[in-house]
């Protein structure tokens, strides 16, 4: 299993806060649990869509999100953080 870097830990915290702040905690948990086997493919799709997505999101955010989805340990850590977050 791939380790989670300090940079990924920071990004995980930012994603968790942003998802919860927008009230999307439960939909995110459902999507992550249902799509866990496909998370790697989601990361690959982000790499392909990066040129178009960079019109709406910073390139760093897209890169971090793609790397997060490609790392099963990071996806599990995100699910754990979302589950632990108070509603």
CORHUKA-V499156 format. One record per residue. N is the residue number from 1. RES is the residue in one letter. SS is DSSP state (hx for helix, st for strand, lp for the rest). OMEGA is omega in whole degrees, 0 to 359 (NA if undefined). BURIAL is b if it has 9 or more other ideal C-beta (glycine too) atoms within 8 Angstrom, else e. Layout:
n: {N,N}
res: {RES,RES}
ss: {SS,SS}
omega: {OMEGA,OMEGA}
burial: {BURIAL,BURIAL}
This chain:
n: {1,2,3,4,5,6,7,8,9,10,11,12,13,14,15,16,17,18,19,20,21,22,23,24,25,26,27,28,29,30,31,32,33,34,35,36,37,38,39,40,41,42,43,44,45,46,47,48,49,50,51,52,53,54,55,56,57,58,59,60,61,62,63,64,65,66,67,68,69,70,71,72,73,74,75,76,77,78,79,80,81,82,83,84,85,86,87}
res: {X,X,X,X,X,X,X,X,X,X,X,X,X,X,X,X,X,X,X,X,X,X,X,X,X,X,X,X,X,X,X,X,X,X,X,X,X,X,X,X,X,X,X,X,X,X,X,X,X,X,X,X,X,X,X,X,X,X,X,X,X,X,X,X,X,X,X,X,X,X,X,X,X,X,X,X,X,X,X,X,X,X,X,X,X,X,X}
ss: {lp,lp,lp,lp,lp,hx,hx,hx,hx,hx,hx,hx,hx,hx,hx,hx,hx,hx,hx,hx,hx,lp,lp,lp,hx,hx,hx,hx,hx,hx,hx,hx,hx,hx,lp,hx,hx,hx,hx,hx,hx,hx,hx,hx,hx,hx,hx,hx,hx,hx,hx,hx,hx,lp,lp,lp,lp,lp,hx,hx,hx,hx,hx,hx,hx,hx,hx,hx,hx,hx,lp,hx,hx,hx,hx,hx,hx,hx,hx,hx,hx,hx,hx,hx,lp,lp,lp}
omega: {182,179,177,181,178,179,178,177,180,180,177,179,179,180,180,179,181,180,181,180,181,179,183,184,182,177,179,178,179,180,180,179,181,185,183,178,182,183,180,179,176,176,178,178,177,177,180,183,185,180,180,181,182,173,184,183,175,180,179,180,179,180,180,180,178,179,178,181,179,183,181,179,179,177,178,179,178,178,179,180,179,179,182,183,177,180,NA}
burial: {e,e,e,b,e,e,e,b,b,e,b,b,b,e,b,b,e,e,b,b,e,e,e,e,b,e,e,b,b,e,e,b,e,e,b,b,e,e,b,b,e,b,b,b,e,b,e,e,e,b,e,e,b,b,e,e,e,e,e,e,e,b,b,b,b,b,b,b,b,b,b,b,b,b,b,e,b,b,b,e,b,b,e,e,b,e,e}
